[in-house]
């Protein structure tokens, strides 16, 4: 049985994520299962740290914003006329909008509504936040040919589109 994380391993992690102040961002209720080896299943910096680790190993790693959800970008905060929105909008709602170059869809959250204006923020809620991962390697197995071909895990907790 495979016990060390290598390329094309299917890895199950038990983890929690906190911010630098110790606030829990993800309590890790569901283990994270991913295909190791540059398939974009997890943050690359975290994946690098996991390479070669064995089942049962535990470690903490701090990811700076640029290695996690990116730095906070002021240009993604927009003030729009409320007439552009439906009447029933509320702070906290989100919607997708295609970026100006049409390349990607950005999810904007409504952060404020006042005096006929709506403030929307296209930053990820965790943009600009360093994340501390406390990770335990729970399980390692060889990926199947199909998983490697598709670039992601199949089966229990693994197949998401």
N, C-alpha and C positions, 0 to 999 in steps of 0.2 A: 504493500500500500504506500502511496506517495505521501510524504509528510512535509516536504520542503516546497516553498512557493517558487515556481519556475514559469517560463513562458508557456502559455496554453494550459496552465493549471486553473481549475475552477476553485475559487477560494471563498470560504464562508467566514465572515468577520463578525465578532460581537464588538460593539463599539458604543461610545457616547461622544457627543460633541458639545463643547462648552466654548463660551467666548472668554477673552482674557480676564474678565471680571468674575468668571466662575458661573455665569448664568447658563443654564442648560438650553442648548439649541436643538439637540436631537437626543432623546433618551434611549435611542437604539432598541425600541420595542421589537423591531423586526431585524434579524441579522441581515447583513449586507452580503449578497452573493454576486461575485463578478468573475469574468474571464480575464486572467492575468496576461499581460503582454502587449500593452499599447492599444487596446480596443476601445479606449475612452469610456470604460465602465466606471472608473473612479478618477479623482484628481490625480494627474501624473506624478506630482510630488509625493503623494501618499503611496501610489503604486511603487515608485522607486524605493521608498523606505521599506515596503513589504517584501521586496525581492529577496529570496533566500531565507526568509523567516520560516520557522517551523511551527507545526501545530502546538498550541499551548503557549506560544510566546506572546508576551504583552509588552506594549510600549506606548509612549505618548509622543505625539508630534504636533508642532505648531505650524499651521499653514498661514503665511501672510496673505493679505487680501488678493494680491496678484496671482497667487497659487490656488486660490479658492474661487470666490464669485466675482473677483475683479475689484478694482478701485472704484470709489464713488465718482460718478461722472455728472458734474453740474449741468452739462449740456442736455442730459436726459430728463431734466426737470422743466416742464413746460406749463405756461399759464394760458388757458384756453377760454374762449367765451362759452358761458354755460349754455347758450342757444345751440351749440354743436352737440349737446348731449341730451339723452332722454330725460324726462322730468323726474324719474324715480331713482336717480343716481344717489349713491351714498359714499362717504369716505370709506376706503378699504376695498371697494369694488375694483376689479381689474378687467382689462380688455386688451386685445392684441391689435397692433397696428404694424403694417409693413414699413420697414425703414425707408428713408428717402431714396436710397439706391435700389430699393426693391429686393435686396438680397436676403434679408432676414425679417422674421416677425419679432417685434419687441413687445413684451408684456408691460403695460403701463398700469400703475395703481393710482387711484384717486387718493390724494393725501390731504386735500383741503377744498372746501367749497365756500366761497364768500363773495358777497356783493356782485353777483352775476358772473363770477370767474370761477374756473375749476383748475386746481393745481394737480397735474399728473406727473408721476415719477416713473421713468423707465428703468431705473436701477433695480437689480435684484435686491430683495429685502436684506440680504446679508452682504451686499457690496460694501467694501471698505472695512469689513470686520475680519480680524484674524480669527481662525478657528483652531481649537485644540482638540485633537482626536485622541481618545484613549482606546486603543485597539487591542483585541485579543484574537489571535488566529484560531478559529474554532475547528476548521476542517479544510483539508486540501485533497483534491482528487484530479486526475488527468481529465482534461476536457475531451469530449467526444469529437469525432470528425465533423459531425453536423454543427456542433457548437462553434468549433474553430472556423468552419466555413462561413457561418453566419456572423461570427464576431461577437456573440453573446451567449449567455447561459440559457439552457432550456430546462424545463421541469419545475419542481417545487420552488416557487418564489423567484424563478429566474427569467421567464419569457415575457418581456414587456415591449410593446411597440408604441 
